[in-house]
Amino acid sequence: MFDVHSVYLTTLVKEFGLEVVFAATDYEDIRLTVVDVARPGLQLAGYYDHFEPVRLQVMGNVETSYLQKLTDAERAMTFDRLFSYKSPALLIARNIEPDAQCMEMAKKHNVTLLRSKEATSTIVSDIIAYLKSALAPSITRHGVLMEVYGEGLLLIGDSGIGKSEAAIELLKRGHRLIADDAVEIRKISEKALVGTAPQLIRNYVELRGIGIINVAKLYGMGAVKAENEINLVVNIVPWDKQKVYDRLGLEDQYMDILGVKIPMNTIPITPGRNLAVILEVAAMNNRQRKMGYNPALEFTEQMDRHFAQNQE
């Protein structure tokens, strides 16, 4: 089960340096739960079909210019109806001063009024981008997330199998750590997942027999990264003589995380196998496959041509 987040309006105000013109009595408790932001142009003209009051409402030059053409009574009626839907807040862009009717009806319906100095299109796009990330469905998985040759490798497997040790070896080879032990995964689009570390354990790695180490201080800030897209899942398993493993790489494996299918490699390990080198090859091979080159398919086609020629 994944978490669906909400963002406190106070957090948004702090993040974007917004001015609180009027704070509703429940201002501290107001949460935003949807990514979309609305500009209530049609609503100001009286059309409320398909209106979604759960969205943050934003007004700019266009809306205020229209309102200035109305009489005071008409503006009061327009704001009275708009605020009656109890949206989280009304944000006025371009540092425009809210008129008396707007303030009066905001107080009457107890709706928060905010103001920004930014251009309307700028603040709208910035808020949508911020909310898209903050409200993305998320899940926490046990594992290690590394950036290897630009590819985000999510290492999973039983506890104690060697994921953290492989991460340290990869760090020595110039790659970067995103998260160890717990990986917070967010779905940022229908085809992309981004992983990060919980704030409490960010930059730390646990090595059995040694303890906790701070990667940023031991290897430098260039050895860590705040977040990265997850491009490949590597399932590390103990070697089992009874199992048959895919030796050519023709079988496409995927792991479904938050409804997104991520390519997966299952790597059986035995003592003496250099897991870090294998992971580097897995990362480079995944990049090649994304670019349209499949060495396993090329090899089998070459073998088929060879046998076909010999049978002639």
N, C-alpha and C positions, 0 to 999 in steps of 0.2 A: 504494500500500500504506500502511495506517495503522499507527500504533504502539499497542500494548496495554501500558499502564504497570503498574508495581507500586509499592507504597509500603513503605518500610522501617518496621518496627515501632518503631524508635527515633524516626523522624520523627513517628509517631502519638503516642508517649509525650510527646515535647516539645510537640507542638501542643496536647494536651489536659491537660498538666501531670499526667500519671499517675505514681503511685508504683510503682517496681519493687520488689516484695516478694522475688522470686527471679528471677534472670537465668540463663537457660539458657546453656550454653557457646557456642551459636551465636546468642546474642541479637543481636549486631551485624549478623548476616547475614539475619535473618528478614524475609521480605517478605509483605505482604498482596496478594493478587491478585484477590480478589472483593469486590464491594460489600457483600454481605449479611453481617450479624452474627447470630449464633445465641445463643439462651438455651436451654441444655441441660436443659430440664425433663423431657421424656420420656426422655432418655438417662440421667438420674439414677435413673429408675424401671426402667431396664434395656432400654428399647426403642431399638434402634440402626438399624432399617430406615430407609433414606433419609437417614441422618446424613451431613453434609458436613463432614469435619474440616478442610477448607481455610479455613473461616470462623473469625473471631475469636469465642471463646466468652465470654459475659457472664453473670454470676450476680448476683442481687439478693436482696431479702428473701424472696421466694417460694421460691427454690431453697434458700437457707440454712436457712429455717424447716423445710423438708421434711427436709433432711439432719440437723438437730438431733434429729429423732424416731428416727433410726437409732442402732444401737449403734456403738461405736468400730470394731468389726470390719466391720460392714456399710458404714460410711462409707469405711473403708480400701479395701474391695473395690470400692465405687462409683467412687471417685476413681482407683483402679488401672485400671479398665476405661476410664474417660473419658480419662485421660491417655495411655493406650496408643495412641490414634488420632493422637497427635502433632499437635494443632492448633497454630496459630501462637502462641497464648497464651490464658490464662484471665484475664479481667478481672472483679474483684469490685467491685461498685458500693456506694454509700452508706457507704464507709469501713469496711466490715465486715472484721473480722480473720479471716483464713483459719485454720481449725482445724489441729490437729497432723497429722491424717490427710491433709489437702489438701497441706500443705507436704511431708510425707514422700513422697507419690506424685508430686508435681511434680518433686522432686529425683530420684526413682527413674527417671522417664521423661524427665528433662531438658526440661521444659516451663516456659516463662516464666509467672510469676504477676505480675499487675498489680493496682493498686487505684486507685479513684477516689472522690472525696468526693461526686460528683454522684448524683442519683437515677437509678435504672436506666433508666427510659424516656427521661430527658433525655440521658444519655451515649450510649445506643444510637442515638437519632435523630440526634444531633450527629455521631457517627462515621459513620453511613450517609451523611449528607449530604456529609461531607468526602470519603469514599471514592468516592462517586458522581462527584464533580468530579475527584478526583485520578486515578481509574482509567478515566475516559472515553476511548473511542477518539479518537485525534487525528491530525492531518495538518498539515503546514506548506505553505502556498501563497504564491507570489509575488503581491504586490498591496498595496493600501492599504485599511485599514478605518477608516471615519469614522462618527460618529454625527451624523445630519442630521435635525433635527426629531424626535428620538427613534428614528429608524430606523437600523439598522446597515447601511451601504452598503459592500460589498466591491468595490473597484475593481480590475479585472483588465485586462490588455492587454500588448502588447509593451513591452519595456524602452525607455524614452525617449519614450513616447507622450504623457506629460504627467500621469500619475497624481499624482505628488508636487506638481506645480504646482497642480493642481486642489485638492489637499488644503490647500495654503497659502491659496488663495483662499477656501475654505470656512471655514478658521480665522478669517480676517479678517471673515467674515460671522457669526461667533459660534457655529460648530459645533465639534465636538470630535474630536480624533485618538485613535485606539486603537492603530494600528500602521501603519508604513510599511515597504515593501520585502518584509518577511516577516510573514505572519500565521499564528499558531498557532491551529488550529481544533479545538475539542473537541465531540464529540457528547454533549450532556447529556441528551437524551431521543430518542425515535423521531422527533420532529418539530422539534427545535430544535438549533441549532449556536451555539456561543459562540466569539468570536475574541478573541485577545489578542496582545501583542507579545512576542517573546523578551526575556528580562530584559536581555540585553546591549545591545539597540538600542531599548529602551523610551523613548518621548518624543522620539526623534531622527528627523529627516527629512533626506534627502539631496536637495539641489537642484544640478543640473548647472550649473557655472559659478560657484557660490557655495560649495558644500561642505556640511558637516554643520551643522545648526542644532538647538538644544535648544528644542523647542516650549514646554515647561513654563516655562523661564526667559525666553523671548522674549515669549510671549503670556500667561503666567500659568498657575497650576495649574488654572484653570477651563477651559483649552483642551485638556486631556488627560483620558483615562479609561482605567482599567485593562483593562476588558473590556466587550464588548457582544454581544448576540445578533445574528446575521447574518440580516437580513430581506430583503435584495435584493442580487443580484449585478449589477454594471454592467460589461459587456464593452465597453471603449473600443477602437474600431478605426479605421484610416484610411479616409476616404471613398473608395469605389471606384465610378466612374461605370458600370462594367459590372454592378454588382449592383443588385438591386431590394430596397429596404428597406420594411418594414411602416410605412405612414404613418398608419394608424388605430389601431394598438395592439390589433388583434383577435387576433393570433397570440400565444398564451401560450407563453413560453419559460421553461425551467427548467434549472438546473444541478444535477447529482447530486453531492453531497459527502458522503462517509461514509454513503451510503444515504439521505440526506435531500434531498428536492427543494426547492430554493430558487428563487423567482421570479427571472428574469433579464431585463434590458434590454440590447440591443445598440445602442450609440450611436456612429454614424459621425461623425468630427470632421474639420473643415477649418480652416485658419488663419482666425481671426476669430470662431469660435463661442465663446460664453461657456459653457464647460463647467461652471463652478460653478453657474450659474443653472439649467442643464439638470439637474444632479444634485439640486438642491433640489426642482425640479418632480417628478423621478422619485421622490424620497422621499415627497413629499406625495401623489402619485398612488398609490403603493404602499399608503400608509395608508388612503386612500379605498377601494381595492379590498379590503383586509382587512376593512373595515367594511361591505362588500357593495355599494358603489357602483362601477360600471364605466362611465366616460364614453364609451368607444369603443362599447360595446354600446348605450348610450342613444342615441348619435348615429346609429348604423346603423338602430335601430328607428324613430327619428324620420324618417330619410330614407325608409324603407320605407313608413311611413304617408303621407308626402307624395306619393310616386309612386302609391300605391294610390288616394288621393283624386283625383289628377289624371286617373287612368284611368277614373274613374266617369262 
